[in-house]
């Protein structure tokens, strides 16, 4: 089965899974979909998105990836200085 998308053709596969009626009801409730097929599709795609985000976040946490923010340290220092000055004015 091939679906058309905005970026060309996407290969897709039809599969059969066995789930209990209560699981199907929960999946429909959680996804907001009333039909089983779209509900399961949404649940799987949302779960994949979350896992991809988790892996990306782990790369930042582990230091494998990072960003350089020009002027960040200077701006943070200025903010701290302004906070100290505000605190001193408040205490007077």
C-alpha positions, -999 to 999 in steps of 0.1 A, spaced: 0 0 0 14 34 -10 1 67 4 7 101 -13 22 128 9 32 164 2 69 153 -2 63 124 -26 55 88 -19 56 71 15 58 34 18 34 20 44 25 -14 56 -7 -28 69 -4 -50 100 -26 -69 123 -24 -66 161 -44 -82 188 -56 -58 216 -82 -62 242 -115 -43 239 -106 -23 270 -72 -14 255 -89 -2 223 -114 19 243 -85 34 262 -66 41 230 -96 58 214 -102 78 246 -66 89 249 -62 98 212 -96 114 208 -103 93 178 -135 74 175 -124 48 150 -99 20 159 -75 23 129 -69 61 131 -67 58 169 -40 32 168 -21 50 140 -22 82 161 -10 65 193 19 49 174 30 80 156 27 101 189 48 74 207 75 75 180 76 113 181 81 112 219 109 86 216 126 107 189 124 138 211 137 118 241 168 106 221 174 142 209 172 155 245 196 128 257 222 140 232 220 175 246 221 162 282 250 140 275 269 169 259 270 151 225 252 180 210 251 216 221 247 252 210 268 283 213 247 313 223 267 345 215 265 370 243 247 346 267 273 348 295 275 386 293 237 390 293 234 367 323 261 387 341 243 419 333 210 404 346 227 394 379 242 428 383 208 445 377 192 421 402 218 431 428 213 468 422 175 463 425 180 445 458 202 472 472 177 499 462 149 479 478 168 476 511 174 514 514 
